Amino acid sequence: MLPRLKAVLAASSALVAGHAAPVQVQADNPYPTSIIGVVRTGTTDSAVGKYSFGTRSQVADKVFSACKMSDLCELAAAVKGEQLVKVGKIAV
């Protein structure tokens, strides 16, 4: 099975369980983590799957420009722990 297909299937399985699964992509990519998850919005913090970010941050501006509450989105992002620190491409 192709590596990317395996990663997508693993992420899909994790979504069924209610979690976002990070998928590692090419090392030279400035956004090394692909995250697939449901968008949740709060007063001070928001999240895509298990990865959080400030609701009034640059990351939030980028995420909310493409995704709305309860949307299933895929992000190419830089993460630190379970925190989104920078977002690249977004697919809804």
N, C-alpha and C positions, 0 to 999 in steps of 0.2 A: 504494500500500500504506500502511496506517496506520503512523504513526511508532512506536507501542509495539510493533506486530507486527514491524516491521523490526528494532527493538532486540532483541526476544526471539529472532528468527531469527539475528541476528548473535551473540548470546550462546550459542545452541545450537551454532553452527558452531565457536565458540571452544572449547566443551566437548569437542567431538569431537577437537580438536587438543590437548586436555589443559590448557587455560587457562580461567580465569574472565575474563569480559569485563565491564567496568563499563558501565553504561547510565545516562546522565544523564536525570533526571526533572525535574519542575517546580522552578524556582529557589527558591520560597518554602518548599520542603520542608526541614525541619531535618536530614533524612537524604538528601542529594542523590544518592547513588550506590546503584544496585541491583546487587547482586552475585549471580551464580549460579555455584555451584561445589561441589566435593566437599569434605567436611569431613575434615581430617587432624589427628590429635592426636599431640603429642610430649610429652616430659618437661617442657621449659621453654617451648616455642613450639608453637602450633597454627595452622591455616590453613583458610580457605574459599577454594578456588581458589588464586590467587596472593597473596591478602591475609592477612597474618599477625597474630597477637595472642598475648599471654602466656597460657599455659595456666591460670594461677591469677589471672586478672584479672576485672574486672566484665564485660568483653566476653565472656570465656569462659563465665562463669556464664549469661549471656543466650543465647549460641549453644548451649551444651550442654543448656540446659533444653528445647530444641526439636529439636536435631539430634544425632545420634550419629556416631561414626567411620564413614566411607565413605558417609554419606547425601549425597544431592544436595539442597542447600538454596538458597533465594533469600532474601537479606537486604536490607533497606533500611538503609544504614549511612553514617556519616561516615568518610571515610578521609583519611589523610595519607600521601602517597606510596603505598606498598604495605602500610601498617599500618592495621588497623581501629581506630578510636578511640572509636566509639560505635555501638551497634546499636539499630535501631528494630524494625520488624516482621520476622518470620521465617516463611517458608513452607517446608514439607518436601515 
